[in-house]
């Protein structure tokens, strides 16, 4: 620790020097903790008084987020967001991770753990609102909500925008090996996932909601359809596809596409960019015909005991510098106008991260939660599709097994019979 | 008499972490969300019959293969010099020192379409063979991961068989196959039953092997149960009902297995 402080102290004169030479980091200069902050990037907070309300009370909040979904200062030069929050407010952050929306739901529904800030996705937010698992946010405590772009307010999952503050967003597209697949990018559509030429080279989502969405896009249905005949039609499409699918995967896509084991896979834009960095042969395209847009937003569970501190945390996450540090680190798209402005031009114009707003408005659909019946129907169809056997093995599997069991029973009975006879003598 | 109290820590452990969860599973399986009694979820399990059959079938194949591989190994092992036995046992145990997931992950890269095995086949002039994402790959994963659980109990039983029994058998005119079937196998029966139990039970309820090596299209009961808790349809009642049915099936199979045991020991 001492060495770090020494280094920080040594770095301070250089910082002063850079101030003299005309760099515009002037606002941070009168912060008392300036030396320590200069280790990472400089941080500007508009209203420090707002954050000092709970100082010295020994409060702590529990934050439950996706894995690898915050700037944690692990790489050199990145900001430790939670650390900065603790320093600024004196509120301790207990930070834990989950891997799926359903895991988060199971935790909250079970009621065993109390969390103050969670970051679920769109359809899960509407499900939680319906079941009363999240509580309305007092937006007076979140002045930074003003930075959230118009396009990301009052969306279908939270129509009055009373429960959630958008954190990141992204679209679903297709990762493909452009060295093998010789189709111009603009001609690639979802039906490539049904193309027999690439049999056994196609990966597919291993969760029903995302997989059905693709089938529904092909059929031209709404992504939030609850109509059981439409769901059945989509399931029929997926069953057709099963024959040429190499595997149903989620995060394994990183290895399988990165290592060249498959040619085509649908996936989320942010993760796709990470995969593309490792393998030059791969390209990513969001089909022009439309796609699913997902939004992860910050919510406060009903079981939260530190609501105001949680709101303070959410507001902190919406500080321009913090929002930028996060988005810079996790590669997803940001709904935060100031953070967007800070991005470099190349990213701002990237059709993958930031497709033009007309496309976003007209061609993308955000999931909302389906009714229990529709969810159940989808789950049943999905299980049925996944467990369907190949035609030829289905015929003999069950009978052979039954015969085997019967033979085994007969054998055991005969054996016992002989044994009992022997025991008489 | 006082000795009885020494077992109380385990008794408490058993009640809190085995008995209570079992009762909770039963409770969940027979009730709805609102708490009223129902057998709806149990009868719903019927529609997954083909998944049950496949799980039992694959676990059975894996168990039989394990037994066929492990039996001669265990026998040879038990007849070795004492100090060499130690080394060989260590080699058997060696893979178990590595994380289970890591080992299965390694198979993923070996079996992949662009994996090492297919590269070697290509060198030999053979076309690429579809290895991963088949039920064969799932069985391979089961055999690989659970083989030590078959070898160890077999070895510990065979080690206790007195070598002079084989001499006596051949003195009395037994051929080597007769020695095998009338002396070695009957004497090693307890090892076979416990080995089969230790391989079959984890194999039937595995889910990560089928996910990683089966490519998600070879659904097993374990996957089905996991889907009820962490999948898209959160339905702990159905999940509990499936677990309950699985438990009963295993119970029945184990009862049948124990009929082979000459001492009629209960091994569950």
Interface residues (C-beta under 8 A of the other chain):
Chain A: X100 X102 X103 X105 X106 X109 X200 X201 X206 X207 X208 X209 X242 X245 X246 X247 X248 X249 X252 X255 X256 X259 X260 X261 X262 X375 X376 X378 X379 X380 X382 X383 X386 X387 X389 X394 X397 X398 X401 X404 X408 X409 X412 X415 X416
Chain B: X47 X48 X50 X51 X53 X54 X56 X57 X60 X108 X109 X112 X113 X114 X115 X130 X132 X133 X211 X212 X215 X216 X217 X219 X224 X227 X229 X230 X231 X232 X233 X234 X235 X256 X259 X260
